[in-house]
Amino acid sequence: MYRIKITAVTDTLDIKITKTSQSKLAETELTDLPFGKVFTDHMFVADYINGEWKNFEVLPYGPIPMSPAISALHYGQAIFEGMKAYRLPDGSISVFRADKNFARFNKSATRMAMTNIPEEVFMKGIAALINLDRDWAPSAANNSLYIRPTLFAMDAVLGVKASADYKFVVLTTPAGPYYNKPLRVKIETHYTRGADGGVGAAKTAGNYAMSMLPTQQAQAEGYDQLIWTDAKEHKYVEESGTANLMFVMDNKIVTPEVRETILDGVTRDTVLEVAKSLGYGIEERRVSVEEVLEKIASGVLTEAFAVGTAATITQIAEIGFEGTIHTLNDPANRPVSAAIAKKVNDIRYGLVPDEFGWNWTI
Ligand SMILES: *Cc1c(COP(=O)(O)O)cnc(C)c1O
């Protein structure tokens, strides 16, 4: 039994559906695919042209014709979302907390001076695509169907100004676990992800472009991922790669408070809500590098993990700071995050009642 939370969706969206004649499903092994490499047979596309949303279409996944002058390529007006659909025990498919991703999509769009998208285009487009490609949703444990909506600027004009026209595309990709082992992360104290007044809270393309060089450098030093620190002093931890950061200190969940330099993660919210429901205390506040290292040393900090839709709940095994590695408790023995992760997963996969109303079955 599942509640449908999306109410503002009308029946009026006229979507043209063109089915592929060359499905790749039969030749695809759906279990534990590497993240984001295999796409389902179809995609959803819509255009915003002359101030109007039009051309709603589900069609075979493939190239999209576009001018090499489009503003998205030159000036980076491009945003995206990431959410997941899970196969429930009765075979139906449930999209997790899509209303949250929809709200953040338009928040990102607004920050990048892009048009907002109506809820019914976003939701109905996703529903139509998933409905057509439903056999692509994996049923193996810890597998899901990752949904990637993206919006980008289509004006073919080389002047720097907000584009008038946009394209909305939704891709779906069956996905196994993003990380398959606990992480060794480096506290980054030179490069910056988000500054006050910047775009850190938007899921916009440039935030990921700028992260690649620092991440490559950390990987060359033997790390898996970074922990970003604040731009002003490099004193406070903010996020880990493309996931939010959480600690267990004194049996409480401690996490950097959301600010304009930090992405307001849906998984972050999910984990906090589930933690509260399990009786854990929550602290959302600034967390300094110094505090983290001191509390690892004194044994007060017992767990650290990264949370995101792609990464789900990924344990952090080691934290490097200025060349010194600080080793945390054995990731296999982390009762607080294990209890939270179990309940989050059980809700997502429909194994327990959906007490928060987070599942939207399609
Ligand atoms: C997507 C993302 C997250 C996690 O957000 P979710 O809504 O939980 O997927 C965290 N930080 C960054 C920078 C991200 O891009």
PDBQT file of the ligand as one rigid body, heavy atoms in Angstrom, charges set to zero:
ROOT
HETATM    1  C1  LIG A 401      23.378  15.305  -5.919  1.00  0.00    +0.000 C 
HETATM    2  C2  LIG A 401      24.334  15.798  -4.886  1.00  0.00    +0.000 A 
HETATM    3  C3  LIG A 401      24.223  15.465  -3.529  1.00  0.00    +0.000 A 
HETATM    4  C4  LIG A 401      23.246  14.460  -3.011  1.00  0.00    +0.000 C 
HETATM    5  O1  LIG A 401      21.933  14.845  -3.194  1.00  0.00    +0.000 OA
HETATM    6  P1  LIG A 401      20.784  13.757  -3.229  1.00  0.00    +0.000 P 
HETATM    7  O2  LIG A 401      19.564  14.564  -3.403  1.00  0.00    +0.000 OA
HETATM    8  O3  LIG A 401      20.809  13.034  -1.942  1.00  0.00    +0.000 OA
HETATM    9  O4  LIG A 401      21.076  12.853  -4.368  1.00  0.00    +0.000 OA
HETATM   10  C5  LIG A 401      25.098  16.065  -2.639  1.00  0.00    +0.000 A 
HETATM   11  N1  LIG A 401      26.042  16.924  -3.055  1.00  0.00    +0.000 NA
HETATM   12  C6  LIG A 401      26.190  17.250  -4.345  1.00  0.00    +0.000 A 
HETATM   13  C7  LIG A 401      27.242  18.205  -4.729  1.00  0.00    +0.000 C 
HETATM   14  C8  LIG A 401      25.348  16.697  -5.306  1.00  0.00    +0.000 A 
HETATM   15  O5  LIG A 401      25.503  17.004  -6.584  1.00  0.00    +0.000 OA
ENDROOT
TORSDOF 0
